[in-house]
Amino acid sequence: MGLFSRKGKDDEATPTDAAAVAELDPAETDDGSGPDFTGRPVAKPLGDEERSRIASALEHAAGEGVDVDDLASIGAHYDAAFRRWSEEGGTGEGPDVIVETYAVAIGEYLARHSAREWAVVTDVFGTDLGLVAARADTVVVPHNLVGARWMRGETGWVPGVVSHLVSIRPRPS
């Protein structure tokens, strides 16, 4: 789904040989984008794997000194990680780790400070971690937010973008 997501619509190419297709377990090949997929995002509750993925990324962020309840902290650490990687020589962690860490940090901020909760979201682009509002009228995929800005080399965007997302779906008092 995301630019650096773990699962995309083309992850497992379906064999063209009819015999090979017959051998596939439908549970292994169903990525949610089959003929019944309407194009509207579909959200499912997190499983153990997704909870573990979130916990791991949050632990990594904490190890970097990120306070996931503070947008300035998330933004400053993301910007520093981007600069370390993008400078000549590319020191620091690679884009996959950085995008994962800060996408989950932003997602956790949204889960704690807005009326959204974590879910596994499938849309026309694939499946990834996302946040859904109670009415399911909006979906935020943090990996897309971070990945797109990473590819454009943007820094300084986290506090403004994320606070706007909180303002359009605030947590009830």
C-alpha angles and dihedrals in degrees: 000000000000127000090255098023126145096229127038136172092260100043094111112032111214111238116247094215107097091217091053091049090052090055094055120102106236090219089061096048101041106105095167094254098094126123092291094055106115099196093249113114115262119209126202129182118267118266128209092271093055093045089052091048091052092046091050094050092046090050089051091049091049089050088056090052096255117155103208091200092060120069092196089057093047091047096046093049093046091050091049092048091049092049093048091052098041097048116099107286093028100238120185131039123332128256094265093059095040095048092046093048097048096037089056091044090053091044091051090049089053092046091053100039107031137046093266134103135200118267141155104260126199122190136152090291097054139264129313144138112292144158124245132194119236090253089047090226093128135036126195119197105194093194089062092049092052099035096053093048091045090056090050092047093239121165131174093042104105102085095045098043097042095044088052090053089051091049093055093050106024122182109256114254 
